[in-house]
Amino acid sequence: MHKTPDLHSHSTASDGTLTPEALVLRAAAAGVTTLALTDHDTVAGLDEARRAAERADITLIPGVEVSVTWGGRTVHIVGLDVDPDCPELLRGLDGLQQYRVWRAEEIAQRLSKAGFDGALEGAKSHAKGTLIGRTHFARFLVERGAAADLRSVFKHYLVSGKPGHVAGEWTTLDQAVGWIRAAGGHAVIAHPARYKFTRTKMRRLLAEHRECGGIGVEVVSGSHSRDDYFTFARHAAENGLYASAGSDYHGPENPWIELGRLPALPEGCRAIWTRPGFGRFSARAAA
């Protein structure tokens, strides 16, 4: 039986808890035949992941998840099958990484005012790479006993109106899609149901994404319900977009999201992995 590719995952290069190598090997053990590593605003884990893929029976699609500010909210655009050496992409990601350094310092200052000293050092202790994100602060706060789990931490400390929230000021949708296209990649809106946009606002996002050169939307996602699958299958069809699928796996600490458990796309979807030219930058499965 054909396995649905998993085209959205994270490693310790951003906010995942498995190294790129361990992530690839876990995916292979779970029966995944095609995996995309899509760390937040960095391609730093791709070399290690590629070497692991060449030793395992798996195809690695090089990717990245770019942070965008759109409509006053943070939206994520996944770039699939990108050239990780593309200068334009690397320059864009470097700017986002510099912003992330400032944001981490600002979050730490705000958490200190709320009574959590040492937040920056605590977040760094949970970051295995150079990128520090909100998830690393969340893990620190769980460790400090502020909440029982990551979901509770985000709800009470790291979202709008809470002590550690810092509004994102990321790149634009047009720039993000431009970087991905310059790198030869395919731009996909990540986990769209998570944004909880009105139908009108979602239609506007999808239309602008297409106008910028975006070509896909995640229909199947680890954070989507079965109803969401069909909702976004319709959105994809109405906007002439390809459908993608990804677990958004971050590590074994979240057992409700696992590699290799993705259902097939709803009937009638155009799978992004069938798009002509898809996979040209991939590391192919070992012979």
N, C-alpha and C positions, 0 to 999 in steps of 0.2 A: 504494500500500500504506500502511496506517495505521502511523504511527510511534509507538512507545511513548513516552509523555511521560517526561522526565527530571526527577524530583521531589526531587532531592537534589544540591546543588552548593554550592561555596564560592568566595568572592572575597577580595580584599585587606581587606575589612571584618573578616574573621576570619583564617583561616590559609591561604587560597588565594593564588595568585601572580598571578592576573589581576584587573584592576579589574572592578567590576560591569559596566561598559560593554563591556569587552573580552570578558568571559565570555559575555554575551548575544550579541554579534556572532559569537563562535566557535561557539556553539551553533546559531545561525541558519545559519552557513556549513556546519555538519555535518548540516543537514537536520532538526534538532530543531524541532518545531512548538510544543511546550509545555515550558517550563523553570521549575523552582522554584529560587529562590535561598534557601538555608537556612543562613546563616552561624551560627557557634557563638555563642549567647547575645547576639545583637545583630541589629537590623533596620537598622543604619546604612547598608547598601549598597543598600537597596531603592529609594530615590528615583532614584539614578543608573541602576539596572537598569531601572526602569520607563520612564524617558525613552528609553533605548536600545531597549527592546522596542517602544515606540510608533513608532520609526523603522524597525524591521526587521520581517520577516515572521515574527513569533513572539509567542506568548502567555506572559506572565510571571505565575507564581503566587507571590505574596509568602509567604515562609516564614521559619522560624527553627529551629535545632537546639538544644534546651534540654538542659543537663547535669543529670543526676539521679544521686543516690546511692541505690542499691537493692540489698539483699542483700549489702552490703559491697563493692559494685563500682560503677564509673561506667557508667551506661547513658544513651544518648542518645534523646530523644524529639523527633521532627520535628513541627513545627506547620505544616500546609499551609493556604494560603488564609486567612491571618490578616489582621486589620486592624492595620497597623503603627502606628496612632495610638492603640490601645487603652491607656488609662491603667494598668489592672491588669497587662497584659503588660509594659509599659514599666517599671513599678515592680519587677516580679519580675526582669527582665533586668538592671536597674541593680544589684540586690543581687548577682547572679552576676558582673557585671563588676567590682564592688568586691572580691569574693573573688579574682578572677583577678589583680588588681593585687598583692594580698598573696602569692598563690601564686607569681607570677613572681619576686618578691623573694626568697622562700624557696628556690625552685629555684636561683636565682643564687648564694645563699649556700652551698648544698650543693655546687654545682659548683665554687665557689671553693675549698672545702676539699679537693676532689678534684684541684685543680691547674689549674682553668680560670678564671683571673681575667678580669674584664670580660664575664662571660656575659650580664648584664642588658643592657648596652649593645649587645652583639653580637646578642642576640635582637631588640632594638628596631630594629636596622639592617635586619632581615629582615621586620619588621612594617610594612606600608604604612598600616594603620589604627591605632586606639588599642588594640585588643585584642592581648595577647601570650599565646600559647599554647605548649604543649610543642613543636609543630612548628617554631616560630621558634627555640627553643633547639636543636632537632635540626639545623636548617640551620647555626646558628653552630658547632656541634660538628663537623659535616662540613667546614666551612670551616677549622676549626682542625686538621683532620687526625685527629680522634679516631676516625673510622670512615669507611668508603667511601661509605655511603649512609644515607638516613634510617632504613630498617628496622634496620640494624646499630646505629645510634645509640640508637634506642629500646630495643633488646634489651639493650644493655650499659650504658646510662646513665640511662634515664628510666622504667623499669618497676619494679615492686615489688622491693625488695631491692637496687636499684642506686643509685649515688651521688646522682643528681639527682632521685630519685623523691619526690614529695610526694602523699600520698593525697588524693584529691578529697573535699571536703565540700560537696556541691552541694545543690540543692533536693530535695524529695521527689517521688516519682512523682505523688502526688495534687495537689501544688501545681503542678507543671509542666503536667499535663493541665488543671488548673483555669485557668491563665493562657491556655492555647491556646483553650480553650472560651470564655472570657470575650471573647477577640478574634475570636470567630466561626469559629475554625479547626477543623481535623481533626487529632487527635493520633495519631501513627504511631510505633511502635517502630522505630528505625533499625537497619540491618544486624545483625539479631539473632544470626546465626551467629558473629559476631566475639566474642561474650561467652563462648562455649564453656561454656555452662551445661549441667548435666545435664538430661536430659529432664524430670525432676520439677521442677527449679528453673525451667526455661523455661516449663513449663505454669503454674507459680505466677505468674511474671511476666506472662504473657499474660492470665491470669484477673484479676489485680489491675489491670492496665491497662484491661481492659474494665469492671471494676467502678468505676474512677475516671472513666469516661467516654471512655476512649480508643477509637478506632474502627478502627484499622488497624495493619498490620505490613508492613515492607518485605520483600517476597518476592524480588524481583529487585534485587540490589545489586552494585555494582562489586567488592565483596569477597566475594561469594557464589559458590560453585561451582554447577554444574548440579544436583547432588544437593541442594544447599541450597534451590534454587528449589522443588523438589517437596516437600521437608521442610516448608518454611514455608508453602507453599500448603495442605498438610494442616492445619498448626497454625491457619491463618487460618480454614479451613472449620470445624474443630472448635470454634473459639471465636467463630464468628459475626463475624469481623473482615473488613474490606476489605483488599485487597492493593494495595501500592504498589510503585513501581519507581523507582530512582535510582542514578546512577553514583557518587555521592559524589566527584565530580570536584573536584580541588584545583589543577590546573594541568598544563601540558604536560610538566613534569619527570617525571611518572609516566605514561609512554606506554601502560602496560598498562591504564589506565583512561582512556577517552575519551568525550566527549559524543557522543550519537547512535548508540551501539553497543549499546543495550539490547535484549535479545530480548523477545518477547511474553511476557506472563504465562502460566503453565501453564493449561491448559484447566480451566474450572470456577471460576476465581477471580472474585471480584467486584472489579473495578477501582475504586480509590478515586475516580478522576476521573469515574466514572459516578454517584457518589453525588448525590442531589438537592441542589441548592444549591452544589455544588462549583464554584469559579471566580468567585464573586461579587465578590471583591476583586482579581481579575486585571486586568493591563493587556493589552488585547486586541491581536491582531495588526493591523498597519496595513491599512487597506482598499485 
